[in-house]
Amino acid sequence: MGFFIAVLAGLGIGSAASAQPSNEFDKLFANTPWQIIDGVETRELKLKGNIIVQQERVGGEIHTITDDRSGHGAVMCVLENYLLLLAMSEVCHINDDEMRSSLMSAVSRIGEFAERNSIEPVTQREILDRAESVGEQTLRQAISDNSLARLKQDCTGPQGFGEAFSELRKMGTRKFITEQVDDLLSVERPAVDGPCY
C-alpha cells in the first residue's frame, strides 16, 4: 500500500474518518472486563488473523482502536484509500481506463472480503457505502483545507497525482493492483481500518 499512501500524503490527503462502525465490536466485548492500565480503563480482544481490538473508556466515552497485525494490511483502510484514489482521478481528470477498471475490481474484491469476514451481518453495498462516505468526507476536507485550485495544482505538479499514476502505468497498473490486493486478501480476518498509513 506504500505507493498509494505516498501519493495521498503528497497531496495532503489522509483518512479523516473511518468506515469501521464504532459499535461493531460491542457484542464481542460484552463479557470482557475492563482493566485499569496507566490510569485508563482498557480492554482488548484478539481476533482471527491476528487482529487486535482495544477499547478505552475515557470520561464515559468508549474509543475503539483496531490493529491489523496480519502483515497484509488493514483491509478497510485500503478500501477507503482506493475509493479516494478513484475520486482524485476524477478531480485530476486522469483518463486511464485500465487504472479505473483495476481500482474498481479491487474495490469489489475488497468489499466481498469485508462482507464475508464481517463480525456483524453487513452487506457488501453497506460496506462500500460507508467507505465511499469516508472518501467523500476526506476529499471535501482536502478541498476546504487546500482549496480546489491548490488541489488541482497538486494534480499536475512534479510530485502530483498525475505523475504518480504515470509511474504506476510504467509498473503495470493491473498487475500491481492485483498483486497488492491478492496479498491483502490472502488471510481471512475481520476487515478493520487500523493501522492506516
Number of C-alpha atoms within 10 A of each C-alpha: 18 8 12 18 18 15 19 21 12 15 21 13 21 20 20 12 14 21 22 20 12 12 11 14 18 12 11 13 16 8 8 12 10 15 13 11 10 7 8 13 17 20 18 18 14 11 13 12 16 16 20 18 20 17 20 20 15 12 8 8 9 14 13 20 16 21 18 23 14 17 11 17 24 26 25 26 22 26 28 28 27 25 22 25 22 20 16 21 19 12 15 18 12 17 11 14 9 13 21 19 14 18 22 15 16 22 22 16 18 25 23 17 20 25 21 17 16 18 15 14 9 13 15 18 13 13 22 23 13 18 27 20 18 22 28 16 17 21 22 14 16 19 16 11 13 16 13 14 10 13 23 19 15 20 22 14 12 11 14 19 27 21 16 21 19 14 13 17 16 9 11 13 20 19 12 14 19 16 10 15 23 15 13 20 18 11 14 15 22 22 28 26 23 22 15 21 17
